[in-house]
Amino acid sequence: MATSAPIDDVPTHGEGIRLGQFLQLAGLVDSGGEAKDAIRAGEVRVNGEVDLRRGRQLQAGDIVTLRGRGARVSR
């Protein structure tokens, strides 16, 4: 997957994290409402593909991008 967005590693705890939660943890959005709106609008990509599921379970190595910024799920 090629992306021009700068990618930051964001450590998480446990087996997985939901997409909406990760957007907030990574600082890509300020609130759960903003995460919900961005996901619903098709602005969020997971591993290069638009994902409309706020509850999607992310795993280590997944890359999430939004508005030219990116974050990688790490442990």
KOLLOVO-632770 format. One record per atom (N, C-alpha, C): x, y, z. Coordinates in steps of 0.05 Angstrom, whole numbers, plus 5000, padded with zeros to 4 digits. Example, Ala and Ser with C-alpha at 12.3 -4.5 7.8 and 13.67 -1.06 7.14 Angstrom:
526448865156 524649105156 526449345156 525749555142 527349795143 525850015157 
This chain:
501749765000 500050005000 501850255000 501450424981 503050674980 501350904990 502551075006 501251305016 503251535019 502351775014 504052005017 503752135044 501952035061 501452145087 503752065106 504752255122 506752175142 505451975162 506851765170 505751555186 507151565214 505451585235 506451565262 505651295274 507451175289 506750925304 505351005329 503050885334 501450945358 501050685373 502350675397 502150425413 499350395425 498350155424 495750085436 496249855455 494249795472 494449575491 492249375485 492749125490 490848915484 491048805456 489148645449 489148505423 488348675399 486548865404 485649035382 484349285392 483749465374 482449715381 480549785359 478349905366 476349985346 477250235331 476450245306 477350465288 476650735300 474250785310 473551035322 475251115345 475850915362 477550965386 480451035377 481350885357 484150925348 484451205336 482451305321 482651575309 483151775331 481751745354 482151935376 484851895389 485651645395 488151585408 490451695391 490351675365 492451765347 492452065343 490352195353 490152485350 489352575323 488152395308 487152465281 484552605282 483052575304 480552715309 480552795339 478852995345 478653085373 476552955389 474552835376 472352715391 471152475377 469552325392 468252095380 466252175359 464952405363 463152505343 464552575317 466852695319 468452765295 469352515281 470152305296 470952045285 468551925269 466251925282 463851815270 463251955243 463352225243 462752375219 464752325197 467352315204 469352265184 469151985172 468551795188 468251515178 465751505160 463551615170 461051605154 461351745127 463051955126 463452115102 465351975083 466551755091 468451605074 471151735072 471851895093 474452025093 476751865105 476051645118 478051475132 478751235116 481351185114 482350955099 483850775119 483450515116 484950315132 486450145111 489050145114 490750005095 490150075066 489550335061 489150435034 486350415024 484450295039 481750265030 479850415048 477850545037 475750685053 474350475070 473950535095 472550365113 470350525128 467850435126 465650585137 464750465164 466350285175 465550155200 467050275224 465750425240 466950555263 467950345283 466550115284 467249905303 469249705292 470349755269 472249565257 474549515277 475249265281 477549195298 480149225283 481949385293 484549425280 486549245295 488549165280 490648995291 493349135287 495449045301 498049155298 498849145269 499949365259 500849395231 498849525213 496349545221 494349685205 495049985204 494650105181 495250385177 492550535171 492050735187 489650895184 490451175175 489151275154 489651545144 487151715143 487551965148 485352165148 486452435142 485452565122 486152845115 489152885114 490552705100 493452745096 495152665119 494052555140 495552455163 495052165167 497052025177 496851735180 497951645207 496951405215 497951285240 497850985237 499950855248 500150555247 499650445275 497950245276 497350115301 499849955309 500950005333 503249855342 502749755371 504349575380 504049465407 506349555424 
